[in-house]
C-alpha cells in the first residue's frame, strides 16, 4: 500500500517545501491543505501528480479528524504557532497517526510536550521543531555534543537573507517573537532575556562573514538543556541586509509592550517587512546560515566544536529538515513513541545520512 502524508498548511511556502522534499525522496501520496482553494490547487499542480489539495480550516474539527485518520503521517505547517493549540497533535494521538511539525515557539512546544505520555501509550511518534531552525540546527548541536566527553555551553546563531523565501507568516513569527522577555540558561541559572538585545558579531561562512546577531526566543533555549546536561544555552538571530536588524532592534527596544501585543501592529509590521524584503531579496538572496558552537571537555582539556551550514534558500532547507524525518518515519528507520524535540529523537548517523542525500554540507571542526 502507498504511504499517505497529510501536510496541514501545506499550500504555504514552508509546507510546500516539505511536500517538494517528500516528492523527491518518497513515493507517498501527499495531501496538502489550506483555506484558499484556488491557490492550493495551483501549488498542488506545480508539485506534480503525487500531490493533491484539500480545502481545510483547522476549525473544521470533524473534517480535520477524517483527514488525519486516513493518513500514515501528519505534518503540521500551519503557523504562526504562537496562536496554535495542540488539536492536530491530540487528534493524531487519538487516531494512532505519527506526527511532525515545523513549530518554532516555546508556547506551542510546551503544549505539545505535555502530550508525551499520551503519545507513548498510543505508540505514536511525534517530533516537534523539525524545520531548519529549530530543526536541523538542533541536530547540529547534538552532533557537536557527541564530539565532546562533557558539554557545558551551547551557542547557536542563525542568519537569514531577506525573506528567506518564506511568506508573510514568517514575518509575523519574527515580530511575535519580540512581544515577551524569555528565560535562558546562563551559567547554570535561568535568567530573563529581552528579545533582540545584546548584539554580537558572529563569523559565518561565505557569503555572510561577520554578521550581527541578537538574542531571540527559540524553543531550543529550553529543549537543549532538557536534552543535554549543559550550563549555558545561547540562541541568537540576525538578518541580512543589516539595516533590518537595526529596525527590528528599534521596534523591540522602544515600542511599548502594549503596542507590540496588538494584533493590528503585528500585521502592519509584517506587511511592511514583507513588501520590503520582496524588493531587497533580489540583492540579498534568500539564504540561511547556521553556526553551532559547543564548548566543554575533551580528553580532560577545554575544547570547542563548531559546525556550520549555509543554504541558498531558507524555505527549501526547512523542507529538508522536516521531509527527511518524515522519510525516516515512513521507511521505518525511525520510531520513538512519545513527543520529542528533534534533537531527542533523531540519531546523528541518520541525520548525517539524510542531509548527505539532499546535498546538504555541514562543516565541522575544532576551534581554539
Long-range contacts (C-beta under 8 A, 24 or more apart in sequence): 2-27, 2-28, 2-29, 3-27, 3-28, 3-29, 3-72, 3-73, 3-330, 4-28, 4-29, 4-30, 4-31, 4-70, 4-71, 4-72, 4-73, 5-29, 5-30, 5-31, 5-71, 5-72, 5-73, 5-74, 5-75, 5-326, 5-330, 6-31, 6-33, 6-67, 6-68, 6-70, 6-71, 6-73, 6-74, 6-75, 7-31, 7-32, 7-33, 7-74, 7-75, 7-77, 8-33, 8-56, 8-58, 8-64, 8-74, 8-75, 8-76, 8-77, 8-78, 8-88, 9-33, 9-34, 9-76, 9-77, 9-78, 9-79, 10-34, 10-43, 10-75, 10-77, 11-36, 11-39, 11-40, 11-43, 11-44, 11-53, 12-77, 12-78, 12-167, 12-169, 13-165, 13-166, 13-167, 13-169, 13-170, 13-315, 14-77, 14-79, 14-102, 14-131, 14-166, 14-167, 14-169, 14-170, 14-315, 14-318, 14-319, 15-75, 15-77, 15-78, 15-102, 16-43, 16-46, 16-47, 16-319, 17-315, 17-316, 17-318, 17-319, 17-323, 18-75, 18-77, 18-102, 18-318, 18-319, 18-322, 18-323, 18-326, 19-47, 19-51, 19-319, 20-47, 20-316, 20-319, 20-323, 21-319, 21-320, 21-322, 21-323, 21-324, 21-327, 21-358, 22-50, 22-323, 22-326, 22-327, 23-47, 23-48, 23-50, 23-51, 24-323, 25-323, 25-324, 25-327, 25-357, 25-358, 26-326, 26-327, 26-330, 26-331, 28-72, 28-330, 31-67, 31-71, 33-67, 33-78, 58-84, 58-87, 58-88, 61-87, 64-88, 64-91, 65-91, 65-94, 65-95, 68-92, 68-95, 68-97, 69-95, 69-97, 71-97, 72-97, 72-98, 72-330, 73-97, 73-98, 73-99, 73-100, 73-326, 73-329, 73-330, 74-98, 74-99, 74-100, 75-99, 75-100, 75-101, 75-102, 75-322, 75-326, 76-100, 76-101, 76-102, 76-103, 77-101, 77-102, 77-322, 79-103, 79-104, 79-169, 79-170, 79-172, 79-173, 80-105, 80-169, 80-172, 80-173, 80-176, 81-105, 81-107, 81-108, 81-173, 82-107, 82-108, 82-173, 82-176, 84-108, 85-111, 86-111, 86-112, 86-114, 86-115, 89-115, 89-119, 89-126, 89-339, 90-115, 90-118, 92-124, 92-126, 93-118, 93-119, 93-122, 93-124, 93-126, 94-122, 96-122, 96-123, 96-124, 97-124, 98-124, 98-125, 98-126, 98-329, 99-124, 99-125, 99-126, 99-127, 100-126, 100-127, 100-128, 100-130, 100-322, 100-325, 100-326, 100-329, 101-127, 101-128, 101-129, 101-130, 102-129, 102-130, 102-131, 102-135, 102-318, 102-321, 102-322, 103-128, 103-129, 103-219, 104-129, 104-131, 104-133, 104-134, 104-173, 104-218, 104-219, 105-173, 105-176, 105-177, 105-217, 105-219, 106-182, 106-217, 106-218, 106-219, 106-221, 106-222, 109-219, 109-222, 109-223, 109-341, 112-339, 113-339, 113-341, 114-339, 115-339, 116-338, 116-339, 116-340, 117-338, 119-337, 119-338, 119-339, 120-337, 120-338, 122-337, 123-337, 124-337, 125-329, 125-334, 125-335, 125-336, 125-337, 125-338, 125-340, 125-345, 126-338, 126-339, 126-340, 127-325, 127-336, 127-339, 127-340, 127-341, 127-342, 127-345, 127-346, 128-219, 128-339, 128-340, 128-341, 128-342, 129-219, 129-220, 129-223, 129-341, 129-342, 130-321, 130-322, 130-325, 130-342, 131-318, 131-321, 131-322, 132-288, 132-290, 132-311, 132-314, 132-317, 132-318, 132-320, 132-321, 133-158, 133-218, 133-220, 133-288, 133-290, 134-218, 134-219, 134-220, 134-223, 134-341, 134-342, 135-318, 135-321, 135-322, 135-342, 136-290, 136-309, 136-317, 136-320, 136-321, 136-355, 136-360, 137-220, 137-290, 137-292, 138-220, 138-223, 138-224, 138-341, 138-342, 138-343, 139-342, 139-343, 139-346, 139-348, 139-351, 140-290, 140-292, 140-307, 140-309, 140-362, 141-220, 141-224, 141-228, 141-292, 141-294, 141-343, 142-227, 142-228, 142-343, 142-346, 142-348, 142-351, 143-292, 143-307, 143-348, 143-351, 143-352, 143-362, 143-364, 144-292, 144-293, 144-294, 144-305, 144-306, 144-307, 144-364, 145-228, 145-230, 145-294, 145-296, 146-348, 147-294, 147-298, 147-305, 147-364, 147-366, 148-294, 148-296, 148-297, 148-298, 148-303, 148-305, 149-296, 149-297, 149-298, 149-299, 149-300, 150-296, 150-297, 151-228, 151-229, 151-230, 151-294, 151-295, 151-296, 152-230, 152-231, 152-232, 152-295, 152-296, 152-297, 153-230, 153-231, 153-232, 153-233, 153-234, 153-294, 153-295, 153-296, 154-224, 154-228, 154-230, 154-232, 154-233, 154-234, 154-292, 154-293, 154-294, 154-295, 155-232, 155-234, 155-236, 155-291, 155-292, 155-293, 155-294, 155-295, 156-218, 156-220, 156-233, 156-234, 156-235, 156-236, 156-290, 156-291, 156-292, 156-293, 157-200, 157-202, 157-204, 157-213, 157-235, 157-236, 157-237, 157-238, 157-290, 157-291, 158-213, 158-216, 158-235, 158-236, 158-237, 158-238, 158-288, 158-289, 158-290, 158-291, 159-202, 159-204, 159-208, 159-211, 159-213, 159-237, 159-238, 159-239, 159-240, 159-288, 159-289, 160-237, 160-238, 160-239, 160-240, 160-287, 160-288, 160-314, 161-239, 161-240, 161-281, 161-284, 161-285, 161-286, 161-287, 161-288, 161-314, 162-239, 162-240, 162-241, 162-277, 162-280, 162-281, 162-284, 162-285, 162-286, 163-274, 163-277, 163-278, 163-281, 163-286, 164-286, 164-287, 164-288, 164-313, 164-314, 164-315, 165-281, 165-286, 165-313, 165-314, 165-315, 165-316, 166-314, 166-315, 166-318, 167-274, 168-270, 168-271, 168-274, 171-269, 171-270, 171-271, 171-273, 171-274, 171-277, 172-266, 172-267, 172-270, 174-248, 174-270, 174-273, 175-251, 175-260, 175-266, 175-269, 175-270, 175-273, 176-266, 177-216, 177-217, 178-248, 178-251, 178-252, 178-260, 179-257, 179-260, 179-261, 180-217, 182-217, 182-221, 183-221, 183-222, 184-215, 184-221, 184-233, 184-234, 184-235, 185-221, 185-222, 185-225, 185-230, 185-231, 185-232, 185-233, 186-232, 186-234, 187-231, 187-232, 188-231, 188-232, 193-217, 194-252, 195-252, 196-248, 196-249, 196-251, 196-252, 196-253, 197-249, 197-252, 197-253, 199-245, 199-249, 200-236, 202-236, 202-238, 202-291, 203-291, 204-289, 204-291, 204-308, 204-310, 205-289, 205-308, 205-310, 205-363, 206-310, 207-285, 207-287, 207-310, 208-240, 208-289, 208-310, 211-238, 211-240, 211-242, 211-289, 212-238, 212-242, 212-245, 213-237, 213-238, 214-238, 214-245, 214-248, 214-249, 219-341, 220-341, 223-341, 223-343, 223-344, 224-343, 226-341, 226-344, 227-341, 227-343, 227-344, 228-343, 230-296, 240-284, 241-280, 241-283, 241-284, 244-273, 244-276, 244-277, 285-312, 286-312, 286-313, 286-314, 286-315, 287-311, 287-312, 287-313, 287-314, 288-313, 288-314, 288-317, 293-367, 303-366, 304-366, 304-367, 304-368, 305-364, 305-365, 305-366, 305-367, 306-364, 306-365, 306-366, 306-367, 307-362, 307-363, 307-364, 307-365, 308-362, 308-363, 308-364, 309-360, 309-361, 309-362, 309-363, 311-360, 317-360, 320-354, 320-355, 320-358, 320-360, 324-351, 324-354, 324-355, 324-357, 324-358, 325-354, 327-354, 328-354
